[in-house]
Each structure stands twice: as C-alpha cells, then as structure tokens.
C-alpha cells in the first residue's frame, strides 16, 4: 500500500502509445502541440515498462481508448489510494469520456 508518491511502486498501470496517440486529427482540440516520434516513443515506453518490471513492479498495460489519443496518460483519469480510487475529470472536453 502506497502512502505517498515516494513509496515503492508495486503495481503500475501504463498504456503503450500504439495507434490512437499518433492519429490525432485536431491537435489543438486534444491539447497536443506536436505528435511524438512514434518509433522513439515506443522504444522509450518499452524501456520504461522493462525498468518498472526489473524493479519488481507488476506492470499492467491497458489498451488505448479508440478516438482518445490522450488515453496513454493513465494517471490523468484517476488516482488510486489504499481506500479505492478517485475519479478525475479532465478539463479538456475530448478527455472527459476517458474516466468511464
């Protein structure tokens, strides 16, 4: 059980940017300034998952949500606590359905 963000992570939810993050039709609408380099982002994300696993973390990789490029940012939709989770409500209209 984590008591603060400085505690050791035991279970981590990530979302690999496979497709949705790169298929953004309207950058401004999604509050994205430029699309990341896909090859570089995937390489970095793979390395992040490896490191988390190497340090004993249970890495749970959830799929991107269709038509939600920002769904790769898993920490933005909820915060987990020992008593449960707190559902967050992003201010960007295109992200508000992610919490469901």
C-alpha positions as CSV (number, residue, x, y, z in Angstrom):
1,X,0.0,0.0,0.0
2,X,1.4,3.4,-1.0
3,X,1.3,6.1,1.5
4,X,2.9,8.7,-0.8
5,X,4.3,9.1,-4.3
6,X,7.8,8.5,-2.8
7,X,6.9,4.9,-1.8
8,X,8.0,1.9,-3.9
9,X,5.6,1.1,-6.8
10,X,4.2,-2.4,-6.6
11,X,1.6,-2.3,-9.4
12,X,1.7,0.2,-12.3
13,X,-0.9,0.9,-15.0
14,X,0.5,2.1,-18.3
15,X,-0.9,2.5,-21.8
16,X,1.5,1.9,-24.7
17,X,1.1,4.6,-27.4
18,X,0.4,2.2,-30.3
19,X,-2.1,3.9,-32.6
20,X,-4.5,6.4,-31.2
21,X,-1.8,8.8,-29.9
22,X,-0.5,9.2,-33.4
23,X,-3.8,9.6,-35.3
24,X,-4.7,12.9,-33.9
25,X,-6.9,14.9,-36.3
26,X,-7.0,18.2,-34.4
27,X,-4.0,18.8,-32.2
28,X,-5.4,21.9,-30.5
29,X,-8.7,20.1,-29.6
30,X,-6.7,17.4,-27.8
31,X,-4.2,19.9,-26.2
32,X,-1.3,18.3,-28.0
33,X,1.3,20.7,-29.5
34,X,3.0,18.1,-31.8
35,X,2.8,14.4,-32.3
36,X,5.7,12.4,-30.8
37,X,8.1,10.4,-33.0
38,X,6.4,7.0,-32.9
39,X,9.5,4.9,-33.1
40,X,11.2,6.8,-30.3
41,X,8.2,6.9,-28.1
42,X,7.6,3.2,-28.4
43,X,11.2,2.5,-27.7
44,X,11.2,4.7,-24.6
45,X,7.9,3.3,-23.4
46,X,9.1,-0.3,-23.8
47,X,12.2,0.6,-21.8
48,X,10.1,2.2,-19.1
49,X,8.0,-1.0,-18.7
50,X,11.2,-3.1,-18.6
51,X,12.6,-0.9,-15.8
52,X,9.4,-0.9,-13.8
53,X,9.3,-4.7,-14.1
54,X,13.0,-5.1,-13.3
55,X,12.5,-3.2,-10.0
56,X,9.7,-5.6,-9.0
57,X,6.6,-3.7,-10.3
58,X,3.6,-5.5,-11.7
59,X,3.2,-3.7,-15.0
60,X,-0.4,-3.7,-16.3
61,X,-0.5,-2.4,-19.9
62,X,-4.1,-1.3,-20.8
63,X,-5.1,-0.6,-24.4
64,X,-5.6,2.9,-25.8
65,X,-9.2,4.1,-26.0
66,X,-10.4,4.4,-29.5
67,X,-10.5,8.1,-30.6
68,X,-8.8,9.2,-27.4
69,X,-5.2,10.0,-28.1
70,X,-4.5,11.3,-24.6
71,X,-5.7,8.0,-23.0
72,X,-2.0,7.0,-23.0
73,X,-1.7,9.3,-19.9
74,X,-3.2,6.8,-17.5
75,X,-2.6,8.9,-14.4
76,X,-4.8,11.7,-15.6
77,X,-8.1,9.8,-15.3
78,X,-7.9,8.5,-11.7
79,X,-5.7,8.4,-8.6
80,X,-5.6,5.1,-6.7
81,X,-5.5,5.2,-2.9
82,X,-5.5,2.4,-0.3
83,X,-9.2,3.0,0.1
84,X,-10.1,2.9,-3.6
85,X,-9.7,5.3,-6.5
86,X,-10.6,9.0,-7.1
87,X,-12.1,9.6,-10.5
88,X,-10.7,12.8,-12.0
89,X,-12.5,15.0,-14.5
90,X,-10.1,16.4,-17.2
91,X,-10.9,19.9,-18.3
92,X,-10.3,19.1,-21.9
93,X,-13.7,18.2,-23.5
94,X,-12.1,15.4,-25.6
95,X,-10.8,13.7,-22.5
96,X,-13.9,13.7,-20.4
97,X,-15.1,10.3,-21.6
98,X,-11.8,8.6,-20.6
99,X,-12.8,8.1,-17.0
100,X,-15.6,5.8,-17.8
